[in-house]
Amino acid sequence: MSHNCSHPVISEGVYPFDARGVAKRFRHAAIFGALDALHPGETMRFCNDHDPLPLLSQINGHFGASVRIEYVQRNPGEIVIDFKVLT
């Protein structure tokens, strides 16, 4: 089942973040700010046009095991990742 980032269907506690609409120079700061704003049990559904491997490494380094990273969709040009805050 694929996810269409243009028309997010979000359940309670899942918040969309479409990185494609954020200027590159602000993108990482905006993502970290959004993750900091989440409460335990909440999820940020992240959409991007490329696989953000350096960002994932930075998130792991900063948040560690308190944020679970799970790919929802991993197609060329359309990446969807759920970031779930655990603690």
N, CA, C and O atoms as a MOPAC input file, in Angstrom:
PM7 MOZYME 1SCF
protein

 N      0.85300 1    -1.18000 1     0.00000 1
 C      0.00000 1     0.00000 1     0.00000 1
 C      0.89600 1     1.23900 1     0.00000 1
 O      1.76900 1     1.37300 1     0.85800 1
 N      0.68800 1     2.12800 1    -0.93900 1
 C      1.51800 1     3.31800 1    -1.01600 1
 C      0.81700 1     4.49500 1    -0.35800 1
 O     -0.40500 1     4.51500 1    -0.21300 1
 N      1.60600 1     5.45600 1     0.02700 1
 C      1.10100 1     6.67300 1     0.65900 1
 C      1.29400 1     7.82300 1    -0.30900 1
 O      2.37400 1     7.97800 1    -0.88000 1
 N      0.27300 1     8.62400 1    -0.50100 1
 C      0.36400 1     9.79100 1    -1.37200 1
 C      0.60800 1    11.01200 1    -0.49300 1
 O     -0.28600 1    11.43900 1     0.23800 1
 N      1.80400 1    11.57200 1    -0.55800 1
 C      2.16800 1    12.71300 1     0.28700 1
 C      1.36600 1    13.96600 1    -0.03600 1
 O      1.23800 1    14.85600 1     0.80500 1
 N      0.83000 1    14.04000 1    -1.24100 1
 C      0.03500 1    15.20200 1    -1.61700 1
 C     -1.33000 1    15.20800 1    -0.93900 1
 O     -1.93300 1    16.26600 1    -0.75900 1
 N     -1.81400 1    14.03600 1    -0.56500 1
 C     -3.11300 1    13.90500 1     0.08300 1
 C     -2.97200 1    13.02300 1     1.31300 1
 O     -3.44100 1    11.88500 1     1.31900 1
 N     -2.32500 1    13.54200 1     2.35900 1
 C     -2.09300 1    12.68400 1     3.52800 1
 C     -3.39600 1    12.32700 1     4.23800 1
 O     -4.23800 1    13.18600 1     4.49900 1
 N     -3.53500 1    11.07000 1     4.53500 1
 C     -4.62200 1    10.59900 1     5.37700 1
 C     -3.95600 1    10.23700 1     6.69900 1
 O     -3.26600 1     9.22300 1     6.80800 1
 N     -4.17400 1    11.07000 1     7.68000 1
 C     -3.45200 1    10.93500 1     8.93500 1
 C     -4.42800 1    10.54900 1    10.03900 1
 O     -5.49000 1    11.15300 1    10.19000 1
 N     -4.05000 1     9.54200 1    10.79900 1
 C     -4.86300 1     9.14000 1    11.94300 1
 C     -4.47300 1     9.97700 1    13.15800 1
 O     -3.51000 1    10.74400 1    13.12200 1
 N     -5.23000 1     9.81400 1    14.21800 1
 C     -4.95800 1    10.57400 1    15.43700 1
 C     -3.55100 1    10.28900 1    15.94200 1
 O     -3.13700 1     9.13200 1    16.01600 1
 N     -2.82400 1    11.33000 1    16.28600 1
 C     -1.47100 1    11.18200 1    16.79700 1
 C     -0.40400 1    11.05300 1    15.72800 1
 O      0.76600 1    10.84100 1    16.04700 1
 N     -0.78800 1    11.17800 1    14.45900 1
 C      0.16200 1    11.12500 1    13.34600 1
 C      0.09100 1    12.46200 1    12.62000 1
 O     -0.96000 1    12.84900 1    12.10800 1
 N      1.22100 1    13.16000 1    12.58300 1
 C      1.26500 1    14.50900 1    12.02700 1
 C      2.12300 1    14.54000 1    10.77300 1
 O      3.25800 1    14.06300 1    10.79100 1
 N      1.59400 1    15.10100 1     9.67200 1
 C      2.35600 1    15.12800 1     8.41900 1
 C      3.44300 1    16.19900 1     8.42900 1
 O      3.27300 1    17.27600 1     9.00000 1
 N      4.54900 1    15.88300 1     7.79200 1
 C      5.62700 1    16.85000 1     7.56700 1
 C      6.14700 1    16.60900 1     6.16000 1
 O      6.84800 1    15.62800 1     5.91000 1
 N      5.80600 1    17.50000 1     5.24600 1
 C      6.25000 1    17.37600 1     3.85800 1
 C      7.48300 1    18.25900 1     3.66700 1
 O      7.37100 1    19.47500 1     3.50900 1
 N      8.64700 1    17.63600 1     3.68400 1
 C      9.91200 1    18.37300 1     3.59100 1
 C     10.10400 1    19.03200 1     2.23200 1
 O     10.91500 1    19.94900 1     2.10400 1
 N      9.38400 1    18.58700 1     1.23200 1
 C      9.54900 1    19.13300 1    -0.11600 1
 C      9.16000 1    20.60600 1    -0.19100 1
 O      9.59800 1    21.31500 1    -1.09700 1
 N      8.35100 1    21.06700 1     0.74300 1
 C      7.91400 1    22.45700 1     0.73200 1
 C      8.71900 1    23.37200 1     1.62900 1
 O      8.38400 1    24.54700 1     1.77700 1
 N      9.78700 1    22.84600 1     2.23700 1
 C     10.61200 1    23.63100 1     3.15600 1
 C     11.93500 1    23.94500 1     2.46300 1
 O     12.56900 1    23.05700 1     1.89400 1
 N     12.34800 1    25.21000 1     2.51300 1
 C     13.62400 1    25.61100 1     1.89600 1
 C     14.76300 1    24.77100 1     2.47000 1
 O     14.81000 1    24.51600 1     3.67400 1
 N     15.67100 1    24.34600 1     1.60900 1
 C     16.75400 1    23.45300 1     2.02600 1
 C     17.55100 1    23.98500 1     3.21300 1
 O     17.95400 1    23.21300 1     4.08400 1
 N     17.78000 1    25.28400 1     3.25500 1
 C     18.60800 1    25.83000 1     4.34200 1
 C     17.91400 1    25.75100 1     5.69700 1
 O     18.57700 1    25.83400 1     6.73100 1
 N     16.58400 1    25.59200 1     5.71000 1
 C     15.82700 1    25.50100 1     6.95900 1
 C     15.35700 1    24.08800 1     7.27200 1
 O     14.84500 1    23.82500 1     8.36000 1
 N     15.52900 1    23.19100 1     6.33100 1
 C     14.89400 1    21.87400 1     6.41800 1
 C     15.26500 1    21.08200 1     7.67400 1
 O     14.37300 1    20.63400 1     8.39400 1
 N     16.54600 1    20.90100 1     7.94900 1
 C     16.93100 1    20.07800 1     9.10800 1
 C     16.48100 1    20.71900 1    10.41300 1
 O     16.02300 1    20.01800 1    11.31500 1
 N     16.60300 1    22.03100 1    10.53200 1
 C     16.15500 1    22.71500 1    11.75200 1
 C     14.64500 1    22.53600 1    11.93900 1
 O     14.17700 1    22.33100 1    13.05900 1
 N     13.89300 1    22.61300 1    10.85100 1
 C     12.44200 1    22.44900 1    10.93200 1
 C     12.07600 1    21.02400 1    11.33700 1
 O     11.15300 1    20.81800 1    12.12600 1
 N     12.78800 1    20.05400 1    10.80700 1
 C     12.52300 1    18.64900 1    11.13000 1
 C     12.82600 1    18.38300 1    12.59900 1
 O     12.02300 1    17.76100 1    13.29400 1
 N     13.96900 1    18.84300 1    13.07300 1
 C     14.32100 1    18.63700 1    14.48300 1
 C     13.34500 1    19.36100 1    15.40100 1
 O     12.98600 1    18.83900 1    16.45600 1
 N     12.91100 1    20.55900 1    15.01100 1
 C     11.92300 1    21.29100 1    15.80300 1
 C     10.60200 1    20.54000 1    15.87200 1
 O      9.97200 1    20.47700 1    16.92800 1
 N     10.18200 1    19.97100 1    14.74400 1
 C      8.93600 1    19.20600 1    14.72100 1
 C      9.04700 1    17.96500 1    15.59400 1
 O      8.10800 1    17.63200 1    16.31600 1
 N     10.18300 1    17.27700 1    15.53800 1
 C     10.36800 1    16.08800 1    16.37600 1
 C     10.39000 1    16.46400 1    17.86200 1
 O      9.84000 1    15.74200 1    18.69400 1
 N     11.01800 1    17.57800 1    18.19000 1
 C     11.04500 1    18.03700 1    19.58500 1
 C      9.64900 1    18.36200 1    20.10400 1
 O      9.39800 1    18.26600 1    21.30600 1
 N      8.73700 1    18.74600 1    19.20800 1
 C      7.38500 1    19.13300 1    19.61400 1
 C      6.46100 1    17.93200 1    19.85100 1
 O      5.38800 1    18.08300 1    20.43600 1
 N      6.86700 1    16.75600 1    19.40600 1
 C      6.02100 1    15.57500 1    19.57200 1
 C      6.06100 1    15.06300 1    21.00200 1
 O      7.06600 1    15.18700 1    21.70300 1
 N      4.93400 1    14.48300 1    21.41500 1
 C      4.81600 1    13.84700 1    22.72900 1
 C      4.99500 1    12.34100 1    22.55500 1
 O      4.80600 1    11.82100 1    21.45600 1
 N      5.35900 1    11.63600 1    23.62900 1
 C      5.48100 1    10.17400 1    23.52600 1
 C      4.21300 1     9.55200 1    22.94400 1
 O      3.09600 1     9.88600 1    23.34100 1
 N      4.41400 1     8.64800 1    22.00200 1
 C      3.30800 1     7.97900 1    21.33000 1
 C      2.87700 1     8.65300 1    20.03700 1
 O      2.14000 1     8.06000 1    19.24800 1
 N      3.32000 1     9.87000 1    19.81100 1
 C      2.96700 1    10.57000 1    18.58500 1
 C      3.97500 1    10.27700 1    17.48100 1
 O      5.11900 1     9.90400 1    17.74100 1
 N      3.52400 1    10.45500 1    16.24700 1
 C      4.33300 1    10.13900 1    15.06800 1
 C      4.32800 1    11.31300 1    14.10100 1
 O      3.30400 1    11.96300 1    13.88900 1
 N      5.48900 1    11.57000 1    13.52300 1
 C      5.58600 1    12.52100 1    12.42100 1
 C      5.73900 1    11.70300 1    11.13900 1
 O      6.68900 1    10.93200 1    11.00900 1
 N      4.81500 1    11.86300 1    10.19600 1
 C      4.91700 1    11.20300 1     8.89500 1
 C      5.63300 1    12.15100 1     7.95100 1
 O      5.09500 1    13.18600 1     7.56000 1
 N      6.84100 1    11.78500 1     7.59400 1
 C      7.78100 1    12.61700 1     6.84100 1
 C      7.74700 1    12.21500 1     5.36700 1
 O      7.88600 1    11.03700 1     5.04000 1
 N      7.56400 1    13.19100 1     4.48400 1
 C      7.57800 1    12.94600 1     3.04100 1
 C      8.72600 1    13.73900 1     2.42100 1
 O      8.95800 1    14.89500 1     2.77300 1
 N      9.43700 1    13.10500 1     1.49600 1
 C     10.57300 1    13.75000 1     0.85900 1
 C     10.75800 1    13.17500 1    -0.54200 1
 O     10.20100 1    12.12700 1    -0.87100 1
 N     11.53900 1    13.86600 1    -1.35900 1
 C     11.78700 1    13.40000 1    -2.72400 1
 C     13.04400 1    12.54700 1    -2.84100 1
 O     13.33300 1    12.02000 1    -3.91500 1
 N     13.78900 1    12.40300 1    -1.75600 1
 C     14.97700 1    11.54500 1    -1.76100 1
 C     15.13000 1    10.89100 1    -0.39400 1
 O     14.56100 1    11.35200 1     0.59600 1
 N     15.90300 1     9.81600 1    -0.35400 1
 C     16.13400 1     9.09300 1     0.89000 1
 C     17.12900 1     9.89200 1     1.73400 1
 O     18.28300 1    10.03900 1     1.33100 1
 N     16.71700 1    10.40700 1     2.88700 1
 C     17.55400 1    11.31500 1     3.66900 1
 C     18.49600 1    10.58700 1     4.63900 1
 O     18.41300 1    10.79100 1     5.85000 1
 N     19.37100 1     9.75900 1     4.12300 1
 C     20.24100 1     8.94900 1     4.97800 1
 C     21.09200 1     9.77400 1     5.94800 1
 O     21.19200 1     9.39600 1     7.11500 1
 N     21.71400 1    10.88800 1     5.51900 1
 C     22.46800 1    11.69700 1     6.50000 1
 C     21.56000 1    12.24600 1     7.61200 1
 O     21.96500 1    12.29800 1     8.77400 1
 N     20.34600 1    12.64800 1     7.26100 1
 C     19.39700 1    13.13300 1     8.26000 1
 C     19.04100 1    12.02900 1     9.25200 1
 O     18.98300 1    12.27400 1    10.45700 1
 N     18.80500 1    10.82600 1     8.75800 1
 C     18.46600 1     9.70700 1     9.64400 1
 C     19.58700 1     9.44300 1    10.63300 1
 O     19.33200 1     9.15400 1    11.80200 1
 N     20.81800 1     9.53800 1    10.17400 1
 C     21.97000 1     9.37200 1    11.06000 1
 C     21.99700 1    10.46300 1    12.12200 1
 O     22.27800 1    10.18700 1    13.28900 1
 N     21.70700 1    11.70100 1    11.72700 1
 C     21.67500 1    12.80500 1    12.69200 1
 C     20.55500 1    12.61300 1    13.71500 1
 O     20.74400 1    12.87700 1    14.90200 1
 N     19.40700 1    12.16100 1    13.26100 1
 C     18.28600 1    11.92300 1    14.17100 1
 C     18.64200 1    10.82300 1    15.15900 1
 O     18.38000 1    10.95300 1    16.35500 1
 N     19.24300 1     9.73000 1    14.66400 1
 C     19.68700 1     8.65600 1    15.57100 1
 C     20.68100 1     9.17300 1    16.58600 1
 O     20.60300 1     8.82400 1    17.76400 1
 N     21.62100 1    10.00500 1    16.14300 1
 C     22.62600 1    10.54200 1    17.05800 1
 C     22.03500 1    11.46400 1    18.10200 1
 O     22.49500 1    11.48200 1    19.24400 1
 N     21.02200 1    12.23300 1    17.72900 1
 C     20.42700 1    13.20900 1    18.64600 1
 C     19.38200 1    12.59100 1    19.57200 1
 O     19.38100 1    12.85400 1    20.77400 1
 N     18.49200 1    11.76900 1    19.01400 1
 C     17.36900 1    11.23000 1    19.78100 1
 C     17.59800 1     9.80300 1    20.27000 1
 O     16.95200 1     9.36300 1    21.22100 1
 N     18.50900 1     9.08100 1    19.63000 1
 C     18.77500 1     7.70500 1    20.02700 1
 C     17.54000 1     6.82700 1    19.93600 1
 O     16.76500 1     6.92000 1    18.98400 1
 N     17.36400 1     5.97300 1    20.93600 1
 C     16.26700 1     5.00700 1    20.94500 1
 C     14.91400 1     5.62600 1    21.26000 1
 O     13.90400 1     4.92200 1    21.23900 1
 N     14.86200 1     6.91800 1    21.55200 1
 C     13.57300 1     7.53300 1    21.88700 1
 C     12.72500 1     7.84200 1    20.64900 1
 O     11.54900 1     8.18400 1    20.77600 1
 N     13.31500 1     7.72300 1    19.44700 1
 C     12.55700 1     7.91500 1    18.20800 1
 C     12.76000 1     6.68000 1    17.33100 1
 O     13.88300 1     6.32400 1    16.97300 1
 N     11.64300 1     6.04000 1    16.99600 1
 C     11.69800 1     4.88600 1    16.09000 1
 C     11.50600 1     5.38400 1    14.66600 1
 O     10.60800 1     6.18200 1    14.39800 1
 N     12.34600 1     4.91400 1    13.75900 1
 C     12.30100 1     5.30400 1    12.34500 1
 C     11.81300 1     4.10700 1    11.54000 1
 O     12.39600 1     3.02500 1    11.59600 1
 N     10.72000 1     4.31900 1    10.78100 1
 C     10.15200 1     3.22900 1    10.00200 1
 C      9.72500 1     3.74300 1     8.62700 1
 O      8.92700 1     4.67400 1     8.51900 1
 N     10.26700 1     3.12500 1     7.58600 1
 C      9.87800 1     3.48500 1     6.22400 1
 C      8.45600 1     3.00900 1     5.95700 1
 O      8.12100 1     1.85300 1     6.21600 1
 N      7.62100 1     3.90600 1     5.43800 1
 C      6.27700 1     3.56700 1     4.99800 1
 C      6.31900 1     3.30400 1     3.49600 1
 O      5.64100 1     2.41000 1     2.98800 1
 N      7.12100 1     4.09300 1     2.79900 1
 C      7.27800 1     3.97200 1     1.34500 1
 C      8.69800 1     4.37600 1     0.98200 1
 O      9.21100 1     5.38200 1     1.47300 1
 N      9.32300 1     3.59800 1     0.12900 1
 C     10.70600 1     3.87700 1    -0.25800 1
 C     10.86100 1     3.68500 1    -1.76500 1
 O     11.54200 1     2.77000 1    -2.22800 1
 N     10.21100 1     4.57100 1    -2.51400 1
 C     10.27300 1     4.53600 1    -3.97100 1
 C     11.13100 1     5.69400 1    -4.45900 1
 O     11.16900 1     6.74000 1    -3.81100 1
 N     11.82100 1     5.53500 1    -5.58500 1
 C     12.60100 1     6.64500 1    -6.12800 1
 C     11.71700 1     7.88600 1    -6.30400 1
 O     10.66900 1     7.82500 1    -6.94700 1
 N     12.14400 1     8.99100 1    -5.73600 1
 C     11.41000 1    10.23900 1    -5.86300 1
 C     10.29500 1    10.43200 1    -4.86400 1
 O      9.71000 1    11.51300 1    -4.79600 1
 N      9.98400 1     9.40900 1    -4.08400 1
 C      8.91600 1     9.53100 1    -3.08100 1
 C      9.22400 1     8.63500 1    -1.88000 1
 O      9.02200 1     7.42100 1    -1.90300 1
 N      9.71300 1     9.28200 1    -0.85200 1
 C     10.08400 1     8.60500 1     0.38400 1
 C      9.12500 1     9.03200 1     1.47000 1
 O      8.87500 1    10.22400 1     1.64500 1
 N      8.58300 1     8.06800 1     2.20600 1
 C      7.70100 1     8.35200 1     3.34400 1
 C      8.24700 1     7.57700 1     4.54000 1
 O      8.42500 1     6.36000 1     4.48600 1
 N      8.50600 1     8.31200 1     5.61900 1
 C      9.07200 1     7.72300 1     6.82800 1
 C      8.24800 1     8.16200 1     8.02700 1
 O      7.90500 1     9.33700 1     8.15700 1
 N      7.93300 1     7.21900 1     8.89800 1
 C      7.29900 1     7.55300 1    10.17200 1
 C      8.38800 1     7.65700 1    11.24100 1
 O      9.22000 1     6.76300 1    11.39700 1
 N      8.35700 1     8.77200 1    11.97000 1
 C      9.21800 1     8.98000 1    13.12900 1
 C      8.30100 1     8.93400 1    14.34300 1
 O      7.50800 1     9.85300 1    14.54800 1
 N      8.39500 1     7.89200 1    15.14200 1
 C      7.52900 1     7.74300 1    16.31100 1
 C      8.33300 1     7.97500 1    17.57000 1
 O      9.37800 1     7.36200 1    17.78800 1
 N      7.81100 1     8.89600 1    18.41400 1
 C      8.46100 1     9.20000 1    19.69400 1
 C      8.03200 1     8.14600 1    20.70000 1
 O      6.84100 1     7.95100 1    20.94300 1
 N      9.00700 1     7.47300 1    21.28000 1
 C      8.72600 1     6.38500 1    22.22500 1
 C      8.75000 1     6.85400 1    23.67600 1
 O      7.91100 1     6.43600 1    24.47400 1
 N      9.69600 1     7.71100 1    24.02300 1
 C      9.77700 1     8.16100 1    25.42400 1
 C     10.00300 1     9.65100 1    25.48200 1
 O     10.09900 1    10.21900 1    26.57000 1

